Amino acid sequence: MKSRLIAFCVCALALAPAPVAVGAALDAYGRLPALDDLALSPDGKELAYVTGYQGDSAVVVYDIDTSKVTAGINVGHIKVRDIRWADNDNLLVTASSVSLQDVIGSTRERFVTQIFTVSAKTLHPLMIGKSESLNVVYSVPVSRVISGRTIVFVDGEHFVEGRGQLTLFAIDIGQSDFAANRVRLLQEGNPLSAGWTVDENGNVVASEEYDEGSEDWVLNLKVNNRWVKSIDMVAPIDTPDVEGFSSDGRSLVVRMLDKGSIAIKQVSLADGSVTSLANADPYLAYPIVDERTGRLIGHVRTDATTHYMFLNGSDQALWNAVVQAFPGETVELVSTSRDRRRVLVRVDGPRSGCEYEFVDLNTGAAKPIGAKFEGIGPSDVSDVKYISYAAADGRSIPAYLTLPRGRTPKNLPLVVLAHGGPTAQDEPGFDWWAQALASRGYAVLQPQFRGSTGLGWEHLSAGFGQWGRKMQTDLSDGVRYLAAQGIADPKRVCIVGGSYGGYAALAGPTLDRGVYRCAVAVAPVSDPHEMLRWQRNRQLTSDSIALRFWARFMGVEGYDDPKLSEISPAAHAARADAPILLIHGNHDTVVPISQSEDMDSALRTAGKSVSFVRLDSEDHWLSRSETREQMLQATVAFLETHNPAN
């Protein structure tokens, strides 16, 4: 079975490593980053990144020491999702496109990985020519150097009796002949297969299985060449995460829900025994993993800033030295060399704006690489404060508040910017959407409402059943708090958001009325009943993990629960008390554009003020510059019409 390959054009690029500032026009905030997905080579000598190039995107390789571009790939409008070094000469470039028809008939985002050999300036698909296999990947590739050869391991798709199933492949990218014999089928999956774990020597040491029907999750370990069941648990929604290997490489570290709280387990590779890791709290955010070995080296938490906590004392001391070089600013670890002596960081703050810096810990020298966004300098970045306020029931709601530059923080026009998910979180540092709105004179509030991640299981689980209820009033409680503080003018507030945040934007004027002057909903859920029915048809089952996830937060029993109408903006369109702008991409594979079409129709039928902007060839994540800029221009024009900042 053949699949359509994504074509890349390999060419020489004369790209400057650092964009030149041209002023902070609105498009500068909406444009895709000039420098993105940066990655240092294992030896720390070269830097790869994604950038814009004459309206298209390109992957560029840049020599750190000489400050010269050495190679590049013009990828056109293809959406590059990840780049990483397999070794010092080979880059793995993972991109995606919308497949208009999946093997089961639905529209999905398909991912492929290609190998760019820098010295030869050649490009080849990672998966090619293997009989009965698709040129698609279902996970980010993992690279291991074994006996001097680079082997890439990836979850792909292999067909057995006409049915595709998850399969682990091993690809020898050092082989000069890019033919099928370099691709090995390493582990053939079964209908329940959910992935594999490969150690630093290239051995498959674990496999995961998940049965959506029985809700059974299993971790199997390979002990003495025999597969042994190590963990077998019921997981209706929250399946465990294998985060990596322990620092000594002797155990797997597994994050799971256990007795109503997050637990970190260590699973012995010697015998499969499971022990609890003390003090799981630091893992509330996400782990730091050495991608060359798969071993955990630390973890990250976020609040007012980003905290990196390394397991090794010398790593922590080195990181502390990096952070101290940028006082008063948020420092994000982007990439390191194999020995962690050469480090790439992103620095956000009043002095740097939003830029990348290379730090050589061997010499103690720092070198600017360039601004993340072309045309946005330090003077174009508004101040962000970390605050918290009490919801109506007393729950503490953390939030990020962006205040417009040059304006006294008193009686400001306010935009509530609700994140998606809902199991997601905003993070400290530069947020292009919030900064764009602040640049137009608006204060921007980004609440971490109950149901958000990064604040522990208790805060997340407090959102269960609160979709359109307390998750919604957590937002308007923030408005009331800022009004009481004198920061925001309660008569000049609008709500904006995408995905779940788009739902929240619609629920403001329809369910939590009397707070907002206008609402902008990007790729929103407007009718939960129709959304769940679409999800059911897509999954071909009435009991999938996706449906259980949605039902948990919506507080319903299933896709046909009559209580869904209680939290449906479409069902309450006639009650809308503010103008609404709908924005949706016609290639959205997460929330279908029909959700916006139906809301538009319901509002028009009710005689309400509504506008609808369709984004051609755009997905759920606003992945293209043209349409992201279009979204931002439409949003700001709508805000300035219905809630002018002056």
C-alpha positions as CSV (number, residue, x, y, z in Angstrom):
1,M,0.0,0.0,0.0
2,K,1.4,3.3,-1.0
3,S,1.0,6.7,0.6
4,R,1.6,10.2,-0.9
5,L,5.0,11.5,0.2
6,I,5.5,15.1,1.2
7,A,8.0,16.6,-1.2
8,F,10.7,18.8,0.1
9,C,13.0,21.0,-2.1
10,V,16.7,20.8,-1.1
11,C,18.5,24.0,-1.9
12,A,21.1,26.4,-0.7
13,L,19.7,29.3,1.3
14,A,21.3,32.7,1.9
15,L,19.6,33.3,5.2
16,A,20.8,35.6,7.9
17,P,20.9,34.0,11.3
18,A,19.3,36.8,13.1
19,P,16.3,38.7,11.8
20,V,16.4,42.5,11.6
21,A,13.9,44.4,13.6
22,V,11.5,46.5,11.4
23,G,9.0,47.6,14.1
24,A,6.1,46.0,15.8
25,A,3.3,46.0,13.3
26,L,0.4,43.7,14.2
27,D,1.5,41.3,11.6
28,A,4.8,40.9,13.4
29,Y,3.1,39.3,16.3
30,G,0.9,37.0,14.1
31,R,3.7,36.0,11.7
32,L,5.2,32.6,12.3
33,P,8.5,32.8,14.2
34,A,11.6,33.9,12.4
35,L,13.5,31.4,14.6
36,D,11.7,28.3,15.8
37,D,12.3,24.6,16.8
38,L,16.0,25.3,17.5
39,A,18.2,22.3,18.2
40,L,21.9,22.0,18.8
41,S,23.9,19.2,17.3
42,P,25.2,16.5,19.7
43,D,28.7,18.1,19.5
44,G,27.3,21.6,20.0
45,K,28.9,23.0,16.9
46,E,25.8,23.5,14.7
47,L,22.4,24.8,15.2
48,A,19.3,23.8,13.2
49,Y,16.1,25.9,13.2
50,V,12.9,26.6,11.3
51,T,12.4,30.0,9.8
52,G,10.3,31.9,7.3
53,Y,11.7,32.3,3.8
54,Q,10.0,34.4,1.1
55,G,6.6,33.3,2.4
56,D,7.5,29.7,2.8
57,S,9.2,27.8,5.7
58,A,12.7,26.5,5.7
59,V,14.9,24.4,7.9
60,V,18.3,26.0,8.3
61,V,21.7,24.7,9.6
62,Y,23.9,27.4,11.1
63,D,27.6,27.0,12.3
64,I,27.8,28.5,15.8
65,D,31.5,29.3,15.8
66,T,31.6,30.9,12.3
67,S,28.2,32.5,12.4
68,K,27.5,31.2,8.9
69,V,24.6,29.3,7.4
70,T,25.9,26.0,6.0
71,A,22.8,24.3,4.6
72,G,19.0,24.7,4.3
73,I,15.8,23.1,3.0
74,N,13.0,25.1,1.6
75,V,9.9,23.2,2.6
76,G,7.2,25.5,1.2
77,H,3.9,25.5,3.0
78,I,4.5,22.1,4.7
79,K,4.1,22.3,8.4
80,V,7.3,21.4,10.2
81,R,6.4,20.1,13.6
82,D,9.8,18.9,15.0
83,I,13.5,18.9,14.1
84,R,16.2,17.1,16.0
85,W,19.6,15.7,15.4
86,A,20.1,12.0,15.0
87,D,23.8,12.5,15.0
88,N,26.3,15.3,14.1
89,D,25.5,15.0,10.3
90,N,21.8,13.9,10.1
91,L,18.7,15.9,11.0
92,L,15.3,14.3,11.4
93,V,12.6,16.6,10.1
94,T,9.0,15.7,11.0
95,A,6.2,17.5,9.2
96,S,2.4,17.1,8.9
97,S,-0.3,17.6,6.4
98,V,-4.1,17.0,6.4
99,S,-5.0,13.6,4.9
100,L,-8.5,14.2,3.4
101,Q,-9.4,10.6,3.9
102,D,-7.9,8.3,6.5
103,V,-8.0,4.5,6.1
104,I,-11.1,4.5,8.2
105,G,-12.7,7.3,6.3
106,S,-12.2,10.4,8.5
107,T,-10.0,13.5,8.0
108,R,-6.8,13.4,10.1
109,E,-3.4,15.1,10.4
110,R,-0.7,12.8,9.0
111,F,3.0,13.0,10.1
112,V,6.0,12.0,8.1
113,T,9.8,12.2,9.0
114,Q,12.6,12.8,6.5
115,I,16.4,12.7,7.0
116,F,18.5,15.6,5.9
117,T,22.2,14.8,5.7
118,V,24.0,18.1,6.2
119,S,27.3,17.3,4.6
120,A,25.8,15.8,1.5
121,K,22.8,18.2,1.4
122,T,20.6,15.3,0.5
123,L,17.1,14.5,1.8
124,H,15.4,11.1,2.0
125,P,12.1,9.9,3.6
126,L,12.7,8.0,6.9
127,M,10.1,5.3,5.9
128,I,10.3,4.3,2.3
129,G,10.0,1.1,0.3
130,K,9.0,-1.1,3.2
131,S,6.5,-3.6,1.9
132,E,3.0,-3.2,3.4
133,S,4.0,-0.1,5.4
134,L,2.9,3.5,5.2
135,N,5.3,6.4,5.1
136,V,3.8,7.9,8.3
137,V,5.0,8.1,11.9
138,Y,3.0,8.1,15.1
139,S,5.7,9.3,17.5
140,V,8.7,11.5,17.5
141,P,11.7,9.3,16.3
142,V,14.2,8.2,18.8
143,S,17.9,7.9,17.8
144,R,20.6,5.7,19.3
145,V,24.2,5.3,18.2
146,I,25.1,1.6,18.3
147,S,28.5,0.3,17.4
148,G,29.3,3.6,15.7
149,R,26.1,3.5,13.5
150,T,23.0,5.7,14.0
151,I,19.8,3.8,14.3
152,V,16.4,5.6,14.4
153,F,13.5,3.9,16.1
154,V,9.9,5.0,15.3
155,D,6.4,3.9,15.7
156,G,4.9,3.5,12.2
157,E,2.1,1.6,10.5
158,H,2.3,-1.9,9.0
159,F,-0.6,-3.7,7.3
160,V,-1.5,-7.2,8.3
161,E,-4.3,-8.8,6.3
162,G,-5.3,-5.3,5.1
163,R,-5.5,-3.8,8.5
164,G,-3.0,-1.2,9.7
165,Q,-1.6,-1.6,13.1
166,L,1.1,0.2,15.2
167,T,4.6,-1.3,14.5
168,L,8.1,-0.4,15.8
169,F,10.7,0.1,13.0
170,A,14.4,0.4,13.2
171,I,16.1,2.4,10.4
172,D,19.9,2.4,9.8
173,I,20.5,6.0,8.5
174,G,24.2,5.4,8.1
175,Q,23.5,3.1,5.2
176,S,24.2,4.9,1.9
177,D,21.5,3.0,0.0
178,F,18.2,4.5,1.0
179,A,16.3,1.5,0.1
180,A,13.9,-0.8,1.9
181,N,16.6,-3.1,3.3
182,R,17.7,-0.3,5.6
183,V,14.3,-0.4,7.3
184,R,13.7,-3.3,9.8
185,L,10.4,-4.2,11.3
186,L,11.5,-4.6,14.9
187,Q,8.3,-5.3,16.8
188,E,5.0,-6.1,15.1
189,G,2.2,-4.8,17.2
190,N,-1.3,-6.0,17.8
191,P,-4.7,-4.2,17.9
192,L,-4.0,-3.1,21.5
193,S,-0.4,-1.9,21.0
194,A,0.3,1.7,22.2
195,G,4.1,2.0,21.9
196,W,7.5,0.7,22.9
197,T,10.5,1.9,24.8
198,V,14.1,1.5,23.5
199,D,17.1,1.8,25.7
200,E,20.4,3.5,24.9
201,N,21.8,0.3,23.4
202,G,18.9,-0.1,21.0
203,N,17.2,-2.9,23.0
204,V,13.4,-2.9,23.1
205,V,12.8,-3.2,26.9
206,A,9.1,-2.4,27.3
207,S,5.8,-2.3,25.4
208,E,2.5,-0.6,26.2
209,E,-1.0,-1.9,25.4
210,Y,-4.4,-0.3,25.9
211,D,-7.8,-1.7,25.4
212,E,-10.3,1.2,25.1
213,G,-13.3,-1.1,25.6
214,S,-12.1,-2.7,28.8
215,E,-10.1,0.4,29.8
216,D,-7.2,-1.9,30.6
217,W,-3.6,-0.5,30.4
218,V,-0.7,-2.8,30.5
219,L,3.1,-2.3,30.7
220,N,5.1,-5.3,29.6
221,L,8.9,-5.6,30.2
222,K,11.3,-7.8,28.4
223,V,13.1,-9.7,31.2
224,N,15.7,-12.4,30.2
225,N,14.3,-12.4,26.7
226,R,10.7,-13.0,27.9
227,W,7.9,-10.6,28.0
228,V,6.6,-10.1,31.6
229,K,3.5,-8.1,32.6
230,S,4.7,-5.5,35.1
231,I,1.7,-3.2,35.5
232,D,-1.9,-4.0,34.7
233,M,-4.4,-1.4,35.7
234,V,-7.8,0.1,34.8
235,A,-7.4,3.5,33.2
236,P,-10.6,4.9,31.8
237,I,-9.0,8.2,30.7
238,D,-5.7,8.9,32.4
239,T,-3.4,6.3,30.9
240,P,0.1,6.2,32.6
241,D,3.1,7.9,30.9
242,V,6.4,6.2,30.6
243,E,8.6,9.3,31.0
244,G,12.0,7.7,30.5
245,F,14.7,5.7,32.2
246,S,15.9,6.4,35.8
247,S,19.2,8.3,36.1
248,D,21.1,5.0,36.5
249,G,19.3,3.4,33.6
250,R,18.1,0.5,35.7
251,S,14.4,1.3,35.9
252,L,11.6,2.9,33.9
253,V,10.0,6.0,35.4
254,V,6.2,5.9,35.0
255,R,3.8,8.7,35.9
256,M,0.3,7.6,36.8
257,L,-2.9,8.3,38.6
258,D,-2.9,6.3,41.9
259,K,-5.6,6.6,44.6
260,G,-6.7,10.0,43.5
261,S,-3.3,11.6,43.1
262,I,-0.3,11.7,40.8
263,A,2.3,9.0,41.6
264,I,5.7,8.4,40.2
265,K,6.6,4.8,40.0
266,Q,10.0,3.1,39.2
267,V,9.7,-0.2,37.4
268,S,12.8,-2.4,37.7
269,L,14.2,-3.6,34.3
270,A,15.7,-6.6,36.1
271,D,12.5,-8.2,37.4
272,G,9.6,-5.8,36.7
273,S,9.0,-5.0,40.3
274,V,7.3,-1.6,41.0
275,T,8.2,0.9,43.7
276,S,6.9,4.4,44.5
277,L,9.2,7.3,44.0
278,A,9.1,9.7,47.0
279,N,8.0,13.3,46.6
280,A,6.2,13.2,43.2
281,D,5.2,16.8,43.5
282,P,8.1,18.2,41.4
283,Y,6.8,16.3,38.5
284,L,3.6,18.3,38.3
285,A,4.9,19.9,35.0
286,Y,7.1,17.8,32.8
287,P,10.4,15.8,32.8
288,I,13.7,16.7,31.2
289,V,15.0,13.7,29.3
290,D,18.4,13.2,27.7
291,E,17.2,12.3,24.2
292,R,20.4,10.4,23.4
293,T,19.9,7.9,26.3
294,G,16.3,8.3,27.3
295,R,17.3,8.9,30.9
296,L,15.6,11.5,33.1
297,I,18.0,14.3,34.1
298,G,15.5,16.6,35.8
299,H,12.1,18.2,35.8
300,V,10.4,21.5,35.3
301,R,7.7,23.5,37.1
302,T,6.2,26.8,36.1
303,D,4.6,29.7,38.0
304,A,5.8,33.2,37.8
305,T,8.8,31.9,36.0
306,T,10.1,28.5,34.8
307,H,12.0,26.4,37.3
308,Y,14.5,23.7,36.2
309,M,15.5,21.2,38.8
310,F,18.2,18.8,37.7
311,L,18.9,15.5,39.4
312,N,22.7,15.9,39.1
313,G,24.2,18.6,41.3
314,S,26.8,19.6,38.7
315,D,24.0,20.0,36.1
316,Q,22.1,22.2,38.5
317,A,25.1,24.4,39.2
318,L,25.7,24.9,35.5
319,W,22.1,25.8,34.9
320,N,22.1,28.2,37.8
321,A,25.1,29.9,36.2
322,V,23.2,30.3,33.0
323,V,20.1,31.8,34.6
324,Q,22.2,34.3,36.7
325,A,23.6,35.7,33.4
326,F,20.1,37.0,32.6
327,P,18.8,38.6,35.9
328,G,15.1,39.5,36.0
329,E,14.2,37.5,32.9
330,T,12.6,34.2,32.2
331,V,15.2,31.7,30.9
332,E,13.9,28.6,29.0
333,L,16.2,25.7,28.2
334,V,15.9,24.9,24.5
335,S,18.7,22.5,23.6
336,T,22.1,21.3,24.8
337,S,25.1,19.5,23.4
338,R,25.6,15.9,24.5
339,D,28.0,16.9,27.3
340,R,25.6,19.8,28.3
341,R,28.5,22.2,28.1
342,R,27.0,24.1,25.2
343,V,23.5,25.4,25.9
344,L,20.8,27.2,23.9
345,V,18.3,29.2,25.8
346,R,15.3,31.4,25.1
347,V,15.3,34.6,27.1
348,D,12.1,36.6,27.7
349,G,12.0,39.8,29.6
350,P,12.3,43.6,29.6
351,R,15.9,43.6,28.4
352,S,15.9,40.8,25.8
353,G,12.3,40.9,24.6
354,C,12.1,37.4,23.2
355,E,15.4,36.1,21.8
356,Y,17.7,33.1,21.7
357,E,21.1,33.0,23.3
358,F,23.9,30.5,22.9
359,V,26.0,29.9,26.1
360,D,29.3,28.2,26.1
361,L,30.0,26.9,29.6
362,N,33.6,26.0,28.7
363,T,34.4,29.7,28.1
364,G,31.7,31.4,30.1
365,A,30.7,33.4,27.0
366,A,27.2,34.1,25.7
367,K,26.3,34.8,22.1
368,P,23.0,36.2,20.8
369,I,21.5,34.1,18.0
370,G,18.5,36.3,17.2
371,A,14.9,37.3,18.1
372,K,12.2,34.7,17.9
373,F,9.9,37.1,16.0
374,E,11.1,39.4,13.3
375,G,10.2,43.0,14.0
376,I,9.6,42.6,17.7
377,G,12.2,44.1,20.0
378,P,12.4,44.6,23.8
379,S,10.5,47.9,23.5
380,D,7.6,46.0,21.8
381,V,7.1,43.5,24.7
382,S,4.6,44.3,27.5
383,D,5.1,43.4,31.1
384,V,3.6,40.2,32.4
385,K,2.7,39.7,36.0
386,Y,1.8,36.4,37.8
387,I,-1.2,37.0,40.0
388,S,-3.9,34.9,41.8
389,Y,-7.4,35.7,42.8
390,A,-10.2,33.9,44.6
391,A,-13.1,32.3,42.7
392,A,-16.6,32.6,44.0
393,D,-16.3,29.4,46.0
394,G,-12.9,30.4,47.4
395,R,-10.6,28.4,45.0
396,S,-7.4,30.2,44.2
397,I,-7.0,30.8,40.5
398,P,-3.5,31.7,39.3
399,A,-3.3,33.9,36.2
400,Y,-0.9,35.8,33.9
401,L,-1.7,39.5,33.5
402,T,-0.2,41.4,30.6
403,L,-0.3,45.1,31.0
404,P,0.1,47.4,27.9
405,R,3.3,49.5,27.8
406,G,3.1,53.2,28.5
407,R,-0.4,53.1,30.1
408,T,-1.2,53.5,33.8
409,P,-2.7,50.2,35.1
410,K,-6.0,51.8,36.0
411,N,-9.4,51.4,34.4
412,L,-7.9,49.6,31.5
413,P,-9.9,47.9,28.7
414,L,-9.5,44.2,29.3
415,V,-9.4,41.0,27.2
416,V,-9.8,37.7,28.9
417,L,-7.8,35.2,26.9
418,A,-8.8,31.7,27.7
419,H,-6.5,28.8,26.9
420,G,-7.5,25.6,25.1
421,G,-7.6,22.0,26.3
422,P,-9.1,22.4,28.8
423,T,-6.3,20.3,30.2
424,A,-3.6,22.7,29.2
425,Q,-1.8,25.7,30.8
426,D,-0.4,29.1,29.9
427,E,3.3,29.6,30.7
428,P,5.5,32.4,31.7
429,G,7.4,34.3,29.0
430,F,6.4,35.7,25.6
431,D,2.9,34.8,24.4
432,W,2.4,36.1,20.8
433,W,-1.4,36.4,21.1
434,A,-1.4,38.1,24.5
435,Q,1.4,40.4,23.5
436,A,-0.4,41.4,20.2
437,L,-3.5,42.4,22.1
438,A,-1.5,44.3,24.8
439,S,0.3,46.1,22.0
440,R,-3.0,47.6,21.0
441,G,-3.7,49.0,24.5
442,Y,-5.6,46.1,26.2
443,A,-4.8,44.5,29.5
444,V,-4.8,40.7,28.9
445,L,-5.9,38.2,31.6
446,Q,-5.0,34.5,31.1
447,P,-6.6,32.6,34.0
448,Q,-5.4,29.0,34.9
449,F,-9.0,28.0,35.7
450,R,-9.8,24.8,37.4
451,G,-9.2,21.9,35.0
452,S,-5.9,23.4,33.9
453,T,-2.7,21.3,34.1
454,G,0.6,22.2,35.8
455,L,-1.0,22.9,39.2
456,G,-1.5,19.4,40.5
457,W,-4.2,16.8,40.2
458,E,-6.5,18.5,42.8
459,H,-6.7,21.6,40.7
460,L,-7.2,19.7,37.5
461,S,-9.9,17.3,38.9
462,A,-11.8,20.3,40.3
463,G,-12.8,21.0,36.7
464,F,-14.6,17.6,36.3
465,G,-18.2,18.4,35.5
466,Q,-17.5,22.1,35.4
467,W,-17.4,22.7,31.7
468,G,-19.6,25.8,31.1
469,R,-20.1,26.1,34.9
470,K,-17.4,26.9,37.4
471,M,-14.7,26.7,34.7
472,Q,-16.5,29.5,33.1
473,T,-17.1,31.6,36.2
474,D,-13.5,31.2,37.1
475,L,-12.9,33.6,34.1
476,S,-15.5,36.2,35.0
477,D,-14.4,36.1,38.6
478,G,-11.0,37.3,37.3
479,V,-12.7,40.2,35.7
480,R,-14.4,41.1,38.9
481,Y,-11.1,40.9,40.8
482,L,-9.3,43.2,38.4
483,A,-12.2,45.6,38.5
484,A,-12.1,45.7,42.3
485,Q,-8.4,46.4,42.1
486,G,-9.1,49.3,39.9
487,I,-6.9,47.8,37.1
488,A,-9.7,47.0,34.6
489,D,-12.8,48.9,33.6
490,P,-15.7,46.4,34.1
491,K,-17.6,48.1,31.3
492,R,-14.9,47.5,28.8
493,V,-14.2,43.7,28.8
494,C,-14.2,41.2,25.9
495,I,-13.4,37.5,25.9
496,V,-11.2,35.8,23.3
497,G,-10.0,32.2,23.0
498,G,-9.3,29.2,20.8
499,S,-10.5,25.6,20.9
500,Y,-11.9,25.1,24.5
501,G,-11.0,28.8,24.9
502,G,-13.2,29.4,21.9
503,Y,-16.0,27.6,23.7
504,A,-15.4,29.8,26.7
505,A,-15.6,32.8,24.5
506,L,-19.0,31.7,23.2
507,A,-20.2,30.7,26.7
508,G,-19.5,34.2,28.0
509,P,-22.3,36.1,26.2
510,T,-24.7,33.1,26.2
511,L,-24.2,31.3,29.6
512,D,-22.4,33.8,31.9
513,R,-24.0,37.0,30.6
514,G,-23.6,40.5,31.7
515,V,-19.8,40.5,31.8
516,Y,-18.5,41.0,28.2
517,R,-19.0,43.6,25.5
518,C,-17.9,41.2,22.7
519,A,-16.5,37.7,22.1
520,V,-14.0,36.2,19.6
521,A,-14.1,32.4,19.3
522,V,-11.4,30.7,17.3
523,A,-12.1,27.0,16.3
524,P,-14.7,26.8,19.1
525,V,-16.9,24.0,20.3
526,S,-20.4,25.6,20.1
527,D,-22.7,22.6,20.4
528,P,-21.3,19.9,22.8
529,H,-24.0,17.4,21.7
530,E,-23.0,17.6,18.0
531,M,-19.3,17.6,19.0
532,L,-19.6,14.4,20.9
533,R,-21.7,12.8,18.1
534,W,-19.0,13.8,15.6
535,Q,-16.4,12.3,17.9
536,R,-18.4,9.1,18.3
537,N,-18.8,8.7,14.5
538,R,-15.1,9.4,14.1
539,Q,-14.1,6.7,16.6
540,L,-16.7,4.3,15.4
541,T,-17.7,3.5,19.0
542,S,-19.9,5.0,21.7
543,D,-17.3,4.4,24.4
544,S,-13.8,5.7,23.5
545,I,-11.2,7.4,25.6
546,A,-11.8,10.6,23.8
547,L,-15.6,10.5,24.5
548,R,-14.9,9.7,28.1
549,F,-12.6,12.7,28.4
550,W,-15.1,15.1,27.1
551,A,-17.9,13.6,29.2
552,R,-15.8,13.9,32.3
553,F,-15.4,17.6,32.0
554,M,-18.9,18.2,30.6
555,G,-20.5,16.3,33.5
556,V,-22.6,14.1,31.3
557,E,-23.1,10.3,30.8
558,G,-22.6,10.2,27.1
559,Y,-23.0,11.8,23.7
560,D,-26.8,11.8,23.9
561,D,-27.2,13.1,27.5
562,P,-29.9,15.8,27.6
563,K,-27.8,17.8,30.0
564,L,-25.5,18.8,27.2
565,S,-28.1,21.4,26.1
566,E,-27.5,23.2,29.5
567,I,-23.9,24.1,28.5
568,S,-24.5,24.6,24.8
569,P,-23.9,28.1,23.4
570,A,-25.6,27.2,20.2
571,A,-28.7,26.1,22.2
572,H,-28.7,29.4,24.0
573,A,-27.8,31.6,21.0
574,A,-31.0,33.7,21.4
575,R,-29.7,34.8,24.9
576,A,-26.4,36.2,23.5
577,D,-25.9,39.7,24.9
578,A,-22.8,40.8,23.0
579,P,-21.5,40.7,19.4
580,I,-19.6,37.5,18.5
581,L,-16.9,36.9,15.9
582,L,-16.3,33.3,14.8
583,I,-13.0,32.3,13.2
584,H,-12.4,28.7,12.0
585,G,-10.0,26.8,9.6
586,N,-11.6,24.6,7.0
587,H,-8.9,21.9,7.5
588,D,-9.5,21.6,11.3
589,T,-9.3,17.9,12.2
590,V,-9.9,18.5,16.0
591,V,-13.0,20.6,16.1
592,P,-14.9,20.5,12.8
593,I,-15.7,23.8,11.1
594,S,-19.4,22.8,11.3
595,Q,-19.3,23.9,15.0
596,S,-18.8,27.5,13.9
597,E,-21.2,27.2,10.9
598,D,-23.9,26.0,13.2
599,M,-23.3,28.7,15.8
600,D,-23.3,31.3,13.0
601,S,-26.6,30.0,11.8
602,A,-28.2,29.9,15.3
603,L,-27.1,33.5,16.0
604,R,-28.3,34.8,12.7
605,T,-31.7,33.0,13.1
606,A,-32.0,34.7,16.6
607,G,-31.2,38.1,15.1
608,K,-27.9,38.5,17.0
609,S,-24.8,40.3,15.9
610,V,-22.3,37.8,14.5
611,S,-19.4,37.7,12.0
612,F,-17.7,34.6,10.6
613,V,-14.2,34.4,9.1
614,R,-13.2,31.2,7.4
615,L,-9.5,30.4,7.2
616,D,-8.6,28.6,4.0
617,S,-6.3,25.5,4.3
618,E,-5.8,26.2,8.1
619,D,-5.8,23.5,10.8
620,H,-6.7,23.6,14.5
621,W,-3.4,25.1,15.6
622,L,-3.1,28.2,13.3
623,S,0.0,26.7,11.7
624,R,0.3,29.0,8.7
625,S,1.5,32.6,8.8
626,E,-1.0,34.0,6.3
627,T,-4.1,32.7,8.2
628,R,-2.6,33.4,11.7
629,E,-2.1,37.0,10.6
630,Q,-5.6,37.0,9.2
631,M,-7.0,35.7,12.5
632,L,-5.1,38.4,14.5
633,Q,-6.1,41.2,12.2
634,A,-9.8,40.2,12.3
635,T,-9.7,39.8,16.1
636,V,-8.1,43.2,16.7
637,A,-10.4,45.0,14.2
638,F,-13.4,43.4,16.0
639,L,-12.2,44.4,19.4
640,E,-11.5,48.0,18.3
641,T,-15.0,48.2,16.9
642,H,-16.9,46.9,19.9
643,N,-14.4,47.7,22.7
644,P,-12.0,50.4,21.6
645,A,-8.9,50.6,23.7
646,N,-8.9,54.4,23.8
